Amino acid sequence: MQEKLSKLENDIRASLEHARDPASLEAVRIKYLGRKGEINRLFKDLTQCSAEERKAFGEAINRLKNDVSKGLEARLEAFGAESRSDVDLLLPGTRPKVGHLHPLTKVFGQIITFFKSHGFTVETGPEIEYDWYNFGALNMAKDHPARDMFSSFFIKNDLLLRSHTSPVQIRTMEKQKPPIKIICPGRCYRYDAFDASHSPVFHQVEALYVDKGVSFGELKWILSEFVKYIFGPKTKYQLRPSFFPFTEPSGEMAVSCMVCGGSGCSVCGNSGWLEMLGCGMVHPNVLKNVKISPRDYSGYALGMGVERVAMVKYVIDDIRTFYNNDVRFLEQF
C-alpha cells in the first residue's frame, strides 16, 4: 500500500508540473480527485488492510488529497499571474459599449425643454377619449368633412383612441381660467397604413396660449424661436395659409431643407422647403365651447408630430426606421 501511495504521489507531482493551461489542469483534477479518480480508488483498497494499517494509510491518503487540492490551486493562481503579466498596459483599452437615447426621446425632450423655458407647463390627458373632446369641442360637428382626415380608431359611437392631443387643450380650458399656457405631449392613434410617411401610432406635442390680447405676431415669434432652437440659427422658415376647423386664421409652417439648405433637392422635392407643423389663432367657437369669452380672450395653438420633427432634423426619409430597433441606427445618436 505504501508503494502505491509513493508512486501516486510522484505521478501527481509530475502531472501538475506538465500542466500548461487551466484546461490541462482540470484534466489532472478529474484524473486524481474525481469521483472515479485514482485517490478514491485507494480508499477501496483499504478494505484489504488490517485495522492498524487502515488508520495509518487512511490518514496518509487524506493528506495526499489535501496536498493535491492545494497544488491545483497554486498552479491555477500561477496561470492567472502569467496571463496578467502578458498584458501590455500601454495598449489602448477596449471602449465599453454605452446606451443611446432613442432619437424620438431626444427630440421629445428638446421640444419640451424649449416650451418650458418660455413659460409653458406640461399637461397630459387620457388616450381613450370621448368624441366631444376629440372632435365636437374643436368645432368639428358629427358631419364635418374635416373628421375624415383623422382616420380615427372608434371603440364605440362616442369613444375612440385620440387622434391628436388637442383634447388635452379642451380639458385644460374647461377646468382652468385664462391665462393658459400649456403644451400637450403624448401618443396618438390613426387608422393609417404603416408606410414611409405614416404610422398608426405616433407622437405629438401641441402648444396653447390663451390670454387677453394674444396676437398672431406672438405666434410668429414663438415659431421663429422654436426653429432656431431645434434646427439651428441658420434655418429659415415660412408660414403658409391653411385650414383647420379649430383655428382661424390657420397656417402651416415649413423650414428650409436640411440637406440642400433651401436650394432644392430630391429630399424636399426641389422646393427647398419641408413641411413641419400646423398652427393658427384659436377659433372663437372653440373658446365658446369651454365657456371662455372670445370677446375678452384670444389665443394661438400649434401642433407638431415628433416623428416629423425628428425626420427633418436628422434627415430620415422613412418613419419606420424609428421602430425597427436596429442598434446600428440608434448608435448614430
Buried (B, 14 or more C-beta within 10 A) or exposed (E): BEEBBEEBBEBBEEBBEEBEEEEBBEEBBEBBBEEEBBBBEBBEEBEEBEEEEBEEBBEBBEEBBEEBEEBBEEBBEEBEEEEEEEEEEEEEEEEEEEEBEBBBBBBBEBBBEBBEEBEBEBBBBEEEBBBEBBBBBBBBEEEEEBBEEBBBBEEEEEEBBBBBBBBBBBBBBEEBEBEBBBBBBBEBBBEBEEEEEBBBBBBBBBBBBBBEEBEBEBBBEBBBEBBBBBBEEEBBBEBEEBEBBBBBBBBBBBBBBBBBEBEBBEBBEEBBBBBBBBBBBBBBBBBEBBEBEBEEBBBBBBBBBBBBBBBBBBEBEEBEBBEEEEEEBBEEB
